[in-house]
Amino acid sequence: MGLLLWLVVTLVGFALAFVAKSAVVLGLGLLLALVGLLGLVLAMAAARVSASARPETSMASVDDLGALRNRAPPTTFRTPPAPERSGDAGPTA
């Protein structure tokens, strides 16, 4: 429905600019057409994003995430010590 609305706004703006007899009507028509084009592009992007988005029913709830966090064993990450480089004693006087 959003795509159709913005398409109609764009077409009405261009039609108004095409049949305009004064500069004010021409400017309003072009402004309406540009706003309609911007809305049309954003509506197309929103439709594409929502088409590939996961439904909310498949997402984990806060309770499920808390249960998973409590069930997992605690992990500790240890970084290995940095190797010592020989011959790098710095500047000598």
matplotlib code that plots the C-alpha trace (Angstrom):
import matplotlib.pyplot as plt

x = [0.0, 2.9, 4.5, 1.3, 0.7, 4.2, 3.9, 0.6, 2.1, 5.1, 2.9, 0.5, 3.5, 4.9, 1.5, 1.0, 4.4, 3.7, 0.4, 1.5, 0.9, 2.6, 6.0, 4.4, 2.4, 5.4, 7.6, 5.0, 4.6, 8.3, 8.6, 5.7, 7.4, 10.8, 9.2, 7.2, 10.3, 12.2, 9.2, 9.0, 12.7, 12.5, 9.3, 10.9, 13.9, 11.6, 9.7, 12.9, 14.2, 10.9, 10.8, 14.0, 13.6, 12.8, 9.4, 9.2, 7.7, 11.0, 13.2, 14.1, 12.4, 14.2, 13.4, 14.8, 18.1, 18.4, 17.9, 20.6, 23.0, 22.5, 22.9, 26.2, 29.3, 31.5, 34.4, 37.6, 39.8, 43.5, 45.7, 49.1, 52.1, 53.8, 57.0, 60.2, 62.2, 65.9, 68.1, 65.5, 67.0, 66.3, 68.8, 72.2, 74.3]
y = [0.0, 2.4, 1.9, 2.7, 5.8, 7.2, 6.3, 8.2, 11.2, 11.2, 10.9, 13.7, 15.9, 15.4, 15.8, 19.1, 20.3, 19.3, 21.2, 24.2, 27.7, 29.6, 29.2, 28.7, 25.7, 24.3, 24.6, 23.0, 20.2, 19.5, 19.7, 17.2, 14.9, 15.0, 14.3, 11.5, 10.0, 10.1, 8.4, 5.8, 4.9, 4.6, 2.6, 0.2, -0.2, -0.8, -3.5, -5.2, -5.2, -6.5, -9.2, -10.7, -10.1, -12.9, -12.8, -11.8, -15.2, -16.9, -14.7, -15.8, -14.0, -12.5, -15.5, -17.9, -15.9, -15.8, -19.6, -20.1, -17.8, -19.6, -23.1, -22.4, -23.2, -20.2, -19.8, -18.1, -16.8, -16.6, -14.8, -16.5, -14.5, -12.5, -14.1, -12.4, -11.0, -11.3, -8.5, -5.8, -4.2, -0.7, 2.1, 1.7, 4.7]
z = [0.0, 0.8, -2.6, -4.4, -2.4, -3.1, -6.8, -7.0, -5.2, -7.7, -10.7, -9.5, -8.9, -12.4, -14.0, -12.1, -13.2, -16.8, -17.1, -15.0, -16.4, -13.7, -12.0, -8.5, -9.7, -11.6, -8.4, -6.3, -8.8, -9.0, -5.2, -4.8, -7.4, -5.7, -2.3, -3.9, -5.5, -2.1, -0.4, -3.2, -2.9, 0.9, 0.7, -1.7, 0.6, 3.6, 1.6, 0.7, 4.3, 5.7, 3.1, 4.3, 8.0, 10.5, 12.1, 15.7, 16.6, 15.7, 17.9, 21.4, 24.3, 27.2, 29.4, 26.8, 26.6, 30.4, 30.5, 27.9, 29.7, 33.0, 31.4, 29.6, 31.5, 32.4, 30.0, 30.7, 27.9, 28.6, 26.2, 25.6, 26.8, 24.2, 22.9, 23.9, 20.9, 21.1, 19.9, 20.6, 23.7, 22.5, 21.8, 23.3, 24.4]

ax = plt.figure().add_subplot(projection="3d")
ax.plot(x, y, z, "-o")
ax.set_aspect("equal")
plt.show()
